[in-house]
Amino acid sequence: MTHDIVIVGGGIVGLTTALAITDANPDRSVAVLEKEDGWARHQTGHNSGVIHSGIYYPLGSLKATMARQGGQEVAEFCDRHGLPVTRSGKIIVATEPEELPRLEKLRERGVANGLSVHPLVPEQIREHEPYVRGLAGLHVPATGTCDFGAVARKLAEVLEGRGVLMLTSTRVTGFARGAREVVVQTDRGDITARRVANCAGLHSDRLARRGGHDDSVRIVPFRGECFELVDDRQYLVKNLVYPVPDPAFPFLGVHLTRMTAGGVHVGPNAVLALAREGYRKSSVDWAGVRDVLSNRGLRVLARAYWRQGGAEMLRSMLKPLFVRAVRRLVPEVRSADLVAAPAGVRAQAIRHDGTLVDDFAFAEDDRFVHLLNAPSPAATASFPIGREIARRCLGKTDQ
């Protein structure tokens, strides 16, 4: 089989990349390869479903611009195809005096990013969320929820209708680069491509190295451990409630999200996973562990953030500490109100010097485009990310 462009990875970004390519040039032959037996089985299918506004990200960053645009496009796609979507907005709540300056900086950043952001006094917080307590807050209307797994599956249907070759249960094992093509080696046979798009998420760095690209960026997996409110206590949260994030830490902190399918998601608590697909505490990939432990960047990061990392680990081991974090926002939550929910894994790229790659990151050569860092809000930003990968791919297919 020979194709103009082969996309590796059947999460939402790989699928929107195929959509963007066929939108821009329907004559290009495209194949999407996914190692699992269905679409969106990893980061896309294990997230909280939040359509992010872009308020947290620096002005001019890809995360800020693509989340803002992508959020609108995801919601429009859901409307067009009859998929569940909400536009409920969220509140961000300061519960301690030292958080108030950070909340104001967040408001300024949101306004600079072109968002509508409404300051809230305690009485207004209670109007939005009667059981939430805080000193001050922000209401961000441009936030909602959807089922990103359902979006990905609908995208796969659309792509099949366009004649894109959609192959699940197809694991890429390597590449053989030629003068004008790449042979994509899989456990189901070889596929020849003019251009390869690496959208492999948790395995993107490994795939990039197999394709001949090597730099200091490595993916480190962090498991997001979550709970849900029991049915008779879900009235405690109407929509989405977030704390003021620590600007030096890549995670947003424990928050509460009313899901489109019902239920209230609480979390995540972020801890180092011992496998790229380590959705359970018992999931251990010893080769992956050795890879992580040999990662100099992670050791540097651990020294810099040992307090935050230690707090996350303690909350993972001791449920009362997790409950305490939730009660900062919703004081009436009790331990018995929370039951364990499925976890997700965040693919966070880290440089050799221990700094986090804090924006979406791409790399390319004459035959490959690699998406090397696409953690949250990548699902929200998936349509613009897909167009960017498509632009890079289409610019090289004739060479």
Buried (B, 14 or more C-beta within 10 A) or exposed (E): EEBBBBBBBBBBBBBBBBBBBBEEBEEBBBBBBBBBEBBBBBBBBBBBBBBBBBBBBEBEBBBBBBBBBBBBBBBEBBEEEEBBBBEBBBBBBBBEEEBEEBBBEBBEBBEBBEBEBBEBEBEBBBEBBEBBBBBBBBBBBBBBBBBBBBBBBBBBEBBEEEEBBBBBEBEBEEBEBEEEBBBBBBEEEBBBBBBBBBBBBBBBBBBBEBBEBEBBBBBBBBBBBBBBBBEEBBEBBBBBBBBBBBEEBBBBBBBBBBBBEEBBBBBBBBBBBBBBBBBBBEBEBEEBBEBBEEBBBBEBBBEBBEEBBEBBBBBBEEEEBBBBBBBBBBEEBEEEBBEEBEBBBBBBBBBEEBEBBBBBBBBBEEBBBBBBBBBBBBBBBBBBBBBBBBEBBBEBBEE
